[in-house]
Amino acid sequence: MTDAHWFHRRGELARDGWQSVVDGDIPGWAHTGLRIGELDADRRLDLEGTGVERIVVPLEGSFRVEHVEDATTIVTELAGRPSVFAGPTDVLYLSSAATATITGTGRVAVAESPTDAVHPTRRIAASETPVELRGAGASSRQVHNFGTPDALDAARLIVCEVITPAGNWSSYPPHKHDEHAPGHESRLEEIYYFEAAPERGANASPAADPFGVFSTYSSPAGRIEIDARVHTGDIALVPFGYHGPAVAAPGYDLYYLNVMAGPDPEREWLITDDPAHAWVRDTWAAQRPDPRLPYTRDEKDAD
């Protein structure tokens, strides 16, 4: 059985013109937020109010962000990508003192965290994004670390995105970050936003239904149970507990956007593996990364 409170299908959290909205209106949720929107030439999406830091992430398509800060209006163009499986994209970190309007065509995500601290607005080009190949063998995955502490000056937000090739496992070994243990573990809420597609290069059936699998389970910090098939647009919320694996089904690549923030004074991602499975990390030293990675933009997708 899956906890309905913590797992939501595409569109179940629709509000105010957004396909999905995660914020403090969800009971038990306080530190992170996410908005998913779809735009065409006749629509715009507004990011109103200050006191929230944000990262605008094109998922599919390119976007124009008009943002206002200190009575000054600035326009930032984000050269996006044809899909989340085409490598990194330009992103825009918006100061907590800014409001904004997004226009363009395609699908866009906005990661959020409430804060009174003001850090400078910054565009991070796709070429600046640190790309990490994490794990090895069947645990190989590709991570875009545009919003992690080493890459971005922010108050609370920690944001990255992960591509898991068909048949591989990520968010593995299962781990948690729900206890404040300085130097060892940090308290972080986490949002998973998923997309899935036929494996790169596959001659998929027109009837194909891309999916992956995602799991969470309880820790001393709280009870949670998610065991779900995940499709494009689905969202899992992880307030506490062990989470992982996220598994790409054979034949289908899996993507997820991770949004994290928490109450600890330090902005850091420190985890504790489930002791029953932590040994698996040691096996990676004898394996090579999946040769399908990294995923980058195909020549046919070039502008």
N, C-alpha and C positions, 0 to 999 in steps of 0.2 A: 504494500500500500504506500502511496506517495502522499506527503503532507501537502494538501491543497493550498494551505496558507503560504507556503514557501515556493511553490512551483506554478507557473502561469503560462498557458498556451498563448500563441500569437493573438493579439487583439483583446485579450481578457482584461488588460489594464488600460484600454483606450480611454483618452480623455482630452478635451480641449483641442481637438484636431491632431493629436499625436496618436500613433498606433499603439504605443505603450508608454506609461509613465510610472516610474517607481520613485516614491518619495516618502516623507514622514507621515503621510496619510495612511500608510500600511501599519497596522498595530505591531509594535515591537521593533520597528525600523527607524533608525535615527541619524545615521552618519553618512550614507551614500544615496545617490539618486541616479536615475537613467531615464532618458527620453529617446524614443525611436520614432522617426517621422519619415513619411514619404512625400516627395515634392514633385510638382510639375511646373510648367511655366506660369501657371495661373495661381499658384499658391505660395504662401510664405509662412514661416513659423517664427514666433516671437519668443525670446528669452527675456522675461520681464523680472524686475526686482533685483536688488543687490543683496549682498550677504551670502552669496553662493558662488564658489569657484567652479568653472566648467571647462571641459575639453570637448570641442566639436570634432567628430570623427566621421569623415565620409565613408560609408559602407559601399555604396555603388553610385557612381556619378560624381560630378564636381559641383562646388557650391561657392556662393558669395556671402560673406558674413559682414554685415554693417553693424559695428559696435560703437557704443557711446560710453565715454568715460571722461570724467572731469569736464563735462560740457563740450567735449571734442568728439566728432564723428570720424571714424576710420573705417575704410573698406578693405577687407582682406579676401583675396581669392584663394580658394583651396583646390588645387589640381588633384582630383580624386583618382578613381580607378574603376575598371569595368566590373570588378567584384572583389570581395574580401580575400579571394584566393590569388590575387594578382600582386602580392607583395605589399610593402608599406604605402601609405598615403600621406599627403600633407594633413596636419591637424592644427587646431588653434586652441591654445590655452587662454581662457578669458578670465581676467582678474575678477575678484569678488566685488569690485566697484563698478563693473561694466554691465550694461544691458545690451541686447543684440537682436538682430533680425536675420534669419537665414533664408536665402532664395537659391534656386537652382533646380536641377532635375535629377531625381534618384532617391536613394535611401540614406539617411544620416542618423548618427547616434550622438547624443550629448550626455557625457558623464558629469555628475555633479556631486558636490559636498558642501554643506553649509559651513561658513566660517566668517569671522570678523576680520581675520588677517588679510592684508592686501598684498598680493604678489604680482609682478608685472605681466601684462598680457604678452603672449609670445606665439608666433607662428613657427611650427617645427616642420620643415620640409621633409618629404619622403626620403631624400638623400641624407638627411641628418639622423634619421631614426636608427638606433642601435638594433641590429637584427641578430638574434641569438639562436643557435641550434642547440636545443636542450635535450638531454637524454641520449640514448643510443638504441640501435636495433629497433624492435617493435615499440619502444618507448620514445622514439625520436619525434620531436615536434619543433616548430618554428615560432619564435616569440618576437614580437615587435615591442620594444621597451621605450616607447615615446613618452610615457607618463610615469616612469619609475623614479625613485629618488636620485639616482645617478644621472638621469637625463633631463629632469625638469625641476625647476624651482617652484614648488607649490606649498600650500599650507597643510593640506590633509590628503588630497587625492593621490592614489597610486593606481595607475591605469596601464594596461597592456593588452595585446591581443595575441591569440595563439591559433596556429594552423596545424591540424593533425591529419597527416595523409591517411588515406583509406586503409583500414585494418590496424592502425596504430592506436596506442593508449597514451593519454596525457592526464595531467592532474594526478600523477601517480608516481610513487606510492601515495595512498590516501594520507592526508595531513590536516592539521587544524591550526588556527590562529585565533584562539578565543580566551587566552589567559595572558595577563601581564607578567612576564618573567624577563626583566631587563637583560638584554644580551642573548636571550634564548627564544622567546616567543612574544609576539605582539597581538593585541586585540584589534581585529579588523573585520567589519562586515564585508561581505563579498557578493557581487552580482555577476552572474554568468548570463550573457546574451549569446544565443546560438544561431549559426547558419550552417546549412549542409548543402552539398552539391555533388553530382556525379564525379567520380575520380577524374583528375586531370588527364585528358587524352582518351578517356573511355568512350566507346561507342554505345552510350546508354540507351535503353529502351525509352520511347516516348512516355511509357507508363511508369517510369522510374519515380520512386518516392524517397528522396534522400533523407537519411536520418543517422543519428548516433545514439549513444546511451550515456546517461549521467547518473551518478549515485552519491548520496551523502548518508551519514549515520551518526548516531549520538555520541557525545563526549560528556564528561562530568559537568560541562557548562550548560548543557541543555539537550532536550530530546528533539531529534529531527530525523526524518526518513524520506529520502527521495530516491526512487528507482524508476527512471522514466526514459522512454524513447523521446529524443529531442529532434525537432525540425526547425527550419528557418523561422525566426521570430519568437521562439520560446525563450522564457526567462526563468532562471533558478536563483533564489535568494538563499544565502548562507549566513545566518546571523551567528552561528556557532556550530560546533560539531566537526567531525572528520568529513572531508569531501574528496571525491575521486573514487574511481577513475572517470574520465570523460573518454569514451571509446568511439572511434570512427568505424562504422560498419564497413566490412569489405565491399568495395565498389563505390563508396561515398566518402569524400573528404569532409572534415568537420572543422568549423571555425567557432571560436568564442572570444568575446570581448569581456575582460575582467575589470570591474570597478571596485576599488577597495578604499576604505577609510575607517578610522576608529577613534576611541576616546583617549588613547595613550598620548603622552606629551611628545613622544618621538614619532616622526614619520618614517617608519621602516616596516619592511615585510620580513618577519621572522616566523618560522613555522616549526611545528613538531610533527614528524612522521608518526603514523600508527606503528607502535613497536612491533606488531606482528608482521609488518611488511617492509620495514625500513631497510632490511638487508638487501632488497632488490636493487637499490641504488649501487651497491658494490659490484653488481654484475655488469654494469655498463662499461666499466674500464676495459673489459675484454671484447667489447662489441664496437662496431663502427656506426656512425650516424646513417640514417636512411639516405640512400643515394638520390632519392627523389627530391630532397630538399637542397637548397632553399627554393621555395616557390617565388617566382618573380613574374613581372609582366611579360606575357608572350609577345613576340614581334608583331603578331597579327592584331594585338590589342593596342599597339603604340599609336599615339595621336598623329 
